[in-house]
Amino acid sequence: MPGRRAGTDPPWCRRDGGTLLLELYVQPGARATGPAGMHGGRLKLRIAAPARDGRANDALIRLISDRLGVPAGRVRLVRGHRGRNKTVAVAGATGPPEALAEG
């Protein structure tokens, strides 16, 4: 059923057909880019790029693309363009969503 989590997916991820929907909390301007645990039911990701001119969002898309093995064009910011709570859609992900949470 669309919009439901598969039994093995983490709580911050759900599937809608062939698309992963990721619920993320993003901290821009961090010392390093990478996962930082959970925040309010969302996966927390630190992004070294500053939150200016879309640079942090671009870095987030690159991180997700690299970790999940998809071209950056298949990663789309659905919600949260200017906030820290973000929903990201990933079409055709080949890697498991847990790859984002691994250090």
C-alpha positions as a Markdown table, in Angstrom:
| # | Residue | x | y | z |
|---|---|---|---|---|
| 1 | Met | 0.0 | 0.0 | 0.0 |
| 2 | Pro | 1.4 | 3.4 | -0.9 |
| 3 | Gly | 2.8 | 5.6 | 1.8 |
| 4 | Arg | 3.4 | 2.7 | 4.2 |
| 5 | Arg | 6.6 | 1.6 | 5.7 |
| 6 | Ala | 7.9 | -1.9 | 4.7 |
| 7 | Gly | 8.4 | -4.1 | 7.7 |
| 8 | Thr | 12.2 | -3.7 | 7.7 |
| 9 | Asp | 12.4 | 0.0 | 7.0 |
| 10 | Pro | 13.5 | 2.4 | 9.7 |
| 11 | Pro | 10.8 | 4.7 | 11.3 |
| 12 | Trp | 12.1 | 7.7 | 9.4 |
| 13 | Cys | 11.5 | 6.1 | 6.0 |
| 14 | Arg | 8.5 | 5.0 | 4.1 |
| 15 | Arg | 7.9 | 3.7 | 0.6 |
| 16 | Asp | 5.4 | 5.0 | -2.0 |
| 17 | Gly | 5.7 | 2.6 | -4.9 |
| 18 | Gly | 9.3 | 2.7 | -6.1 |
| 19 | Thr | 10.1 | 5.9 | -4.2 |
| 20 | Leu | 11.6 | 6.2 | -0.7 |
| 21 | Leu | 10.3 | 9.1 | 1.4 |
| 22 | Leu | 12.8 | 10.1 | 4.0 |
| 23 | Glu | 11.9 | 12.2 | 7.1 |
| 24 | Leu | 15.1 | 14.1 | 8.0 |
| 25 | Tyr | 16.2 | 16.7 | 10.5 |
| 26 | Val | 19.2 | 18.6 | 8.9 |
| 27 | Gln | 21.8 | 20.7 | 10.8 |
| 28 | Pro | 23.6 | 22.9 | 8.3 |
| 29 | Gly | 27.0 | 24.5 | 9.0 |
| 30 | Ala | 28.3 | 21.5 | 11.0 |
| 31 | Arg | 31.9 | 20.7 | 11.3 |
| 32 | Ala | 31.5 | 17.5 | 9.3 |
| 33 | Thr | 28.8 | 15.9 | 7.1 |
| 34 | Gly | 27.2 | 12.7 | 8.4 |
| 35 | Pro | 24.6 | 11.1 | 10.5 |
| 36 | Ala | 24.0 | 12.2 | 14.1 |
| 37 | Gly | 21.3 | 9.9 | 15.5 |
| 38 | Met | 17.6 | 10.7 | 15.8 |
| 39 | His | 15.7 | 13.9 | 16.4 |
| 40 | Gly | 12.0 | 13.9 | 17.0 |
| 41 | Gly | 11.4 | 10.7 | 15.0 |
| 42 | Arg | 13.5 | 11.9 | 12.1 |
| 43 | Leu | 17.0 | 10.9 | 11.1 |
| 44 | Lys | 19.4 | 13.7 | 12.0 |
| 45 | Leu | 22.0 | 14.6 | 9.5 |
| 46 | Arg | 24.8 | 17.1 | 9.9 |
| 47 | Ile | 25.8 | 19.0 | 6.8 |
| 48 | Ala | 29.0 | 21.0 | 6.6 |
| 49 | Ala | 27.7 | 23.4 | 4.0 |
| 50 | Pro | 26.2 | 26.6 | 5.2 |
| 51 | Ala | 22.4 | 27.3 | 4.9 |
| 52 | Arg | 23.0 | 30.0 | 2.3 |
| 53 | Asp | 21.9 | 30.1 | -1.3 |
| 54 | Gly | 20.7 | 26.5 | -1.2 |
| 55 | Arg | 24.2 | 25.1 | -0.5 |
| 56 | Ala | 23.1 | 22.9 | 2.4 |
| 57 | Asn | 20.2 | 21.5 | 0.4 |
| 58 | Asp | 22.6 | 20.7 | -2.5 |
| 59 | Ala | 25.0 | 19.0 | -0.1 |
| 60 | Leu | 22.2 | 17.0 | 1.4 |
| 61 | Ile | 21.1 | 15.8 | -2.0 |
| 62 | Arg | 24.7 | 14.8 | -2.9 |
| 63 | Leu | 25.0 | 12.9 | 0.4 |
| 64 | Ile | 21.7 | 11.0 | -0.1 |
| 65 | Ser | 22.7 | 10.3 | -3.8 |
| 66 | Asp | 26.1 | 8.9 | -2.8 |
| 67 | Arg | 24.8 | 6.8 | 0.2 |
| 68 | Leu | 21.8 | 5.3 | -1.6 |
| 69 | Gly | 23.5 | 4.7 | -5.0 |
| 70 | Val | 21.3 | 6.9 | -7.2 |
| 71 | Pro | 22.0 | 9.8 | -9.5 |
| 72 | Ala | 21.4 | 13.2 | -7.8 |
| 73 | Gly | 18.6 | 13.9 | -10.3 |
| 74 | Arg | 16.5 | 11.1 | -8.6 |
| 75 | Val | 16.7 | 12.8 | -5.2 |
| 76 | Arg | 14.1 | 15.6 | -4.7 |
| 77 | Leu | 13.4 | 17.8 | -1.7 |
| 78 | Val | 9.7 | 17.6 | -1.3 |
| 79 | Arg | 9.2 | 19.6 | 1.9 |
| 80 | Gly | 11.4 | 21.8 | 4.0 |
| 81 | His | 13.4 | 23.9 | 1.5 |
| 82 | Arg | 14.1 | 26.6 | 4.2 |
| 83 | Gly | 13.7 | 24.6 | 7.4 |
| 84 | Arg | 15.5 | 21.9 | 9.2 |
| 85 | Asn | 12.7 | 19.3 | 9.0 |
| 86 | Lys | 12.8 | 18.0 | 5.5 |
| 87 | Thr | 11.0 | 15.3 | 3.5 |
| 88 | Val | 13.1 | 13.9 | 0.7 |
| 89 | Ala | 11.9 | 11.6 | -2.1 |
| 90 | Val | 14.4 | 9.2 | -3.7 |
| 91 | Ala | 13.3 | 7.4 | -6.9 |
| 92 | Gly | 14.8 | 4.0 | -7.6 |
| 93 | Ala | 17.1 | 3.7 | -4.6 |
| 94 | Thr | 19.4 | 0.6 | -4.8 |
| 95 | Gly | 21.0 | 0.9 | -1.4 |
| 96 | Pro | 19.1 | 0.3 | 1.9 |
| 97 | Pro | 17.9 | 3.5 | 3.6 |
| 98 | Glu | 19.9 | 2.5 | 6.7 |
| 99 | Ala | 23.0 | 3.5 | 4.7 |
| 100 | Leu | 22.2 | 7.1 | 5.5 |
| 101 | Ala | 22.3 | 6.4 | 9.2 |
| 102 | Glu | 25.7 | 4.6 | 9.2 |
| 103 | Gly | 28.7 | 6.6 | 10.2 |
